[in-house]
Amino acid sequence: MFDDFATDLIDVGETELYVRHGGSGTPLLLLHGHPRTHATWHRVAPLLSPHHYVICPDLRGYGRSGKPPTTPDHAPYGKRAMARDMAALMRALGHDRFAVAGHDRGAYVAHRLAADHPGEVTRLVVMDAIPIGEALARADARFAAAWWHWFFLGQTDKPAEHLISADPDAWYRTTEEQMGPEAYLDFRRAIHDPATVHAMCEDYRAGLTVDRAADDADRAAGRRVACPTLFLWSSRDDMEDLYGDPLAIWRTWADDVTGHPIDSGHHMAEDAPEELAAALLAFMKR
């Protein structure tokens, strides 16, 4: 897994990030979603690395990256804090300008990175997510029924951590066949760490609070993503069921948006790595 990639633990100021990186060419940062680690990209990264320098970190709180103490407002696990991590990581690796692609929760970090650091992000790819502020503004009974875990993980009156950690394999159901044996071991190591489970819940708590506030502030101020943006969504997930034309939504948040579905389930990097890699490579050539 990740043959010929270097492995490092890099100090980014507020925490340390575990990262795999390798390849040649212009830099491309790949950000995983919940509850995965960087290893979700292990089938995609080798297809990209002959053309790009590929950087795959664990987000703060996830996998083997640092887990800073939280605060009552959950800001240490907000996407603005995670975006700062990524900007610092890329500078530490010698990249002042780079493209970023994020899936699921990583898509929110990628979006915030492009919004807060426009001089550094050359291209943005978001997968299986619309902006958090948009999703919450549109949340209805159908969304709550399908995505109830947002509110289970995000609430604080009856914290979810104890229930999840009582049997993490039952809660985070997946298989070695889907992920690949090494990626599956990395994933299980993460979900069996109560500190990681707590951090992942804090990610969702931040989503319902400081992340929504950041998106709402951008919308009120008319701030948009200026760099070329690609939106990809899993055809066997519920993006179109929930939102109709999700590309139309992203076009209200970014100036130059293209996109299309990928024939896969939600975890497209694991289900359809060749199709995903082809889409990323084509976008990077635009």
C-alpha positions in Angstrom: 0.0 0.0 0.0 1.4 3.4 -1.1 4.6 1.9 -2.6 7.3 4.4 -3.0 5.5 7.0 -0.8 7.2 8.6 2.1 5.5 8.5 5.6 5.9 11.5 8.0 4.5 13.0 11.1 4.6 16.7 10.4 4.2 19.6 12.9 1.7 22.1 11.5 1.6 24.4 14.6 -1.6 23.5 16.3 -1.1 19.7 16.0 0.9 17.0 14.1 -0.4 15.3 10.9 0.4 11.8 9.8 0.9 11.9 6.0 1.9 9.8 3.1 3.3 11.6 0.1 5.0 10.8 -3.2 5.0 11.0 -6.9 6.1 13.8 -9.3 4.5 16.8 -10.9 2.2 19.5 -9.6 0.9 18.9 -6.0 -2.5 17.4 -5.3 -3.7 17.1 -1.7 -6.3 14.4 -1.0 -8.5 14.6 2.0 -10.5 11.7 3.3 -14.0 11.6 4.9 -15.6 10.1 8.0 -14.8 7.6 9.4 -11.9 6.8 7.0 -8.2 7.6 7.2 -5.7 8.6 4.5 -5.6 4.9 3.6 -9.0 5.3 1.7 -6.9 6.7 -1.2 -4.6 3.7 -1.5 -6.1 2.5 -4.8 -6.3 6.1 -6.3 -2.9 7.6 -5.3 -0.8 5.2 -7.4 -2.8 6.1 -10.5 -2.2 9.8 -9.8 1.4 9.8 -8.6 3.0 9.4 -12.1 1.4 12.7 -13.0 1.2 14.6 -9.7 2.9 14.9 -6.3 0.2 13.3 -4.1 -0.2 14.2 -0.5 -2.6 12.0 1.7 -2.8 13.1 5.3 -5.0 12.0 8.2 -7.2 15.0 9.2 -6.7 16.2 12.7 -8.5 13.9 15.1 -8.5 11.1 12.6 -6.2 8.1 12.2 -2.7 8.7 13.5 -2.8 12.5 13.4 -2.9 14.6 16.6 -6.0 15.1 18.6 -6.0 18.6 20.1 -8.1 19.3 23.2 -11.5 20.6 22.3 -13.3 23.7 23.6 -17.0 24.4 24.3 -17.5 26.0 20.9 -15.9 22.9 19.1 -13.7 25.3 17.1 -10.6 23.1 17.3 -12.4 20.6 15.1 -14.0 23.1 12.8 -13.1 23.0 9.1 -11.4 26.4 9.4 -8.9 24.9 11.9 -8.5 21.8 9.7 -7.9 24.0 6.6 -5.2 25.9 8.5 -3.5 22.5 9.2 -3.5 21.7 5.5 -2.1 25.1 4.4 0.7 24.6 7.0 1.3 21.0 5.9 1.7 22.0 2.3 4.0 24.8 3.1 6.1 22.4 5.2 6.3 20.1 2.2 7.5 23.0 0.0 4.2 23.7 -1.9 3.0 27.3 -1.8 0.3 26.6 -4.4 -1.6 23.3 -4.9 -4.8 21.6 -5.8 -7.0 19.9 -3.2 -9.6 17.2 -3.5 -11.8 16.2 -0.5 -14.5 13.5 0.0 -17.3 13.6 2.6 -16.0 15.5 5.7 -12.8 16.1 3.8 -14.8 17.9 1.1 -15.8 20.5 3.8 -12.2 21.0 4.7 -11.2 21.4 1.0 -14.0 23.9 0.5 -12.9 25.9 3.6 -9.3 25.7 2.4 -10.2 27.2 -1.0 -12.4 29.9 0.7 -9.9 30.9 3.3 -6.7 30.5 1.4 -7.5 31.5 -2.2 -4.0 32.5 -3.0 -2.8 28.9 -2.3 -5.5 26.7 -3.8 -5.3 26.4 -7.6 -8.1 23.9 -8.1 -10.8 22.5 -5.8 -12.5 19.0 -6.1 -15.4 18.3 -3.8 -17.0 14.8 -3.6 -20.3 13.7 -2.2 -21.0 16.9 -0.3 -22.6 20.3 -0.7 -21.5 23.1 1.7 -22.4 22.4 5.3 -24.4 25.7 5.6 -26.3 24.8 2.5 -27.1 21.2 3.7 -28.3 22.4 7.1 -30.4 25.2 5.6 -32.1 22.6 3.3 -32.4 19.9 6.0 -35.9 18.4 6.1 -37.5 15.2 7.4 -36.1 13.2 4.6 -32.5 14.4 5.2 -32.9 13.8 9.0 -34.1 10.2 8.4 -31.2 9.5 6.0 -28.4 11.4 7.7 -29.5 11.2 11.3 -26.0 10.4 12.4 -25.1 14.1 11.8 -27.3 14.9 14.8 -26.5 11.9 16.9 -22.8 12.6 16.6 -23.2 16.3 16.8 -25.4 16.6 19.9 -23.9 17.0 23.4 -26.7 16.3 25.8 -26.1 12.5 25.5 -22.7 12.2 23.9 -22.4 9.4 21.4 -18.8 8.4 22.2 -19.6 5.7 24.8 -22.2 4.0 22.7 -19.9 3.9 19.6 -16.9 2.7 21.5 -18.8 -0.1 23.2 -18.7 -1.9 19.8 -17.0 0.2 17.1 -17.1 -2.6 14.5 -20.8 -2.8 14.8 -21.3 0.9 14.4 -18.7 1.5 11.6 -19.7 -1.4 9.4 -17.4 -2.1 6.5 -15.4 -5.0 5.1 -11.8 -5.9 4.3 -13.0 -6.8 0.8 -14.3 -3.3 0.2 -11.3 -1.4 1.6 -8.4 -3.8 1.0 -6.6 -5.6 3.9 -4.0 -2.9 4.8 -6.5 0.0 4.6 -9.0 -2.0 6.7 -6.4 -2.6 9.4 -5.6 1.2 9.5 -9.3 1.9 9.7 -9.9 -0.5 12.5 -6.9 0.8 14.5 -8.5 4.2 14.3 -12.1 3.4 15.2 -10.9 1.3 18.2 -9.2 4.4 19.7 -11.6 6.3 22.0 -9.7 9.5 21.4 -10.4 9.2 17.7 -14.0 8.5 18.2 -14.3 11.6 20.4 -12.5 13.7 17.8 -14.8 12.4 15.0 -17.8 13.4 17.1 -16.3 16.9 17.7 -16.0 17.2 13.9 -19.7 16.8 13.6 -20.4 19.1 16.6 -18.3 21.7 14.8 -20.3 21.1 11.6 -23.5 22.1 13.4 -22.0 25.2 14.9 -18.8 27.0 13.8 -18.7 25.4 10.3 -22.3 26.4 9.5 -21.5 29.9 10.8 -18.5 30.2 8.5 -20.5 29.2 5.5 -23.4 31.5 6.4 -20.9 34.4 6.8 -19.5 33.7 3.4 -22.9 33.6 1.8 -24.0 36.8 3.5 -20.8 38.6 2.3 -21.1 37.2 -1.2 -17.7 35.4 -0.9 -17.3 32.6 -3.5 -14.7 30.1 -4.5 -12.8 31.6 -7.5 -10.6 28.7 -8.6 -11.8 26.0 -11.0 -14.1 23.6 -9.1 -15.0 20.0 -9.9 -18.0 18.3 -8.1 -18.2 14.5 -8.2 -21.0 12.5 -6.6 -21.6 8.8 -6.2 -24.5 7.6 -8.4 -25.5 4.9 -5.9 -25.7 7.4 -3.0 -28.5 9.8 -2.3 -27.1 13.2 -3.5 -29.6 13.5 -6.4 -32.5 12.2 -4.3 -31.8 14.9 -1.7 -30.9 17.8 -3.9 -32.0 17.2 -7.5 -29.2 18.9 -9.4 -26.3 19.2 -6.9 -24.2 21.0 -9.6 -26.6 23.8 -9.6 -26.1 24.2 -5.8 -22.3 24.4 -6.1 -22.7 27.0 -8.8 -24.1 29.3 -6.2 -20.9 28.9 -4.2 -18.2 28.9 -6.8 -17.5 30.8 -10.0 -16.3 27.9 -12.3 -18.0 24.6 -11.6 -18.1 21.4 -13.6 -18.9 17.9 -12.6 -20.6 14.5 -13.1 -21.5 11.4 -11.2 -19.2 8.4 -10.5 -20.7 4.9 -10.8 -20.0 3.9 -7.2 -21.3 3.8 -3.7 -20.5 6.5 -1.2 -16.8 5.6 -0.8 -15.9 6.2 -4.4 -12.1 6.0 -3.8 -12.6 2.4 -2.8 -15.4 1.4 -5.1 -14.4 3.1 -8.4 -10.7 4.1 -8.1 -10.0 4.0 -11.9 -13.0 6.2 -12.8 -12.2 8.6 -10.0 -8.5 8.9 -10.9 -9.4 9.5 -14.5 -11.8 12.3 -13.5 -9.2 13.9 -11.3 -6.5 13.7 -14.0 -8.7 15.2 -16.6 -9.7 18.1 -14.4 -6.0 18.8 -13.5 -5.2 19.1 -17.2 -7.9 21.8 -17.8 
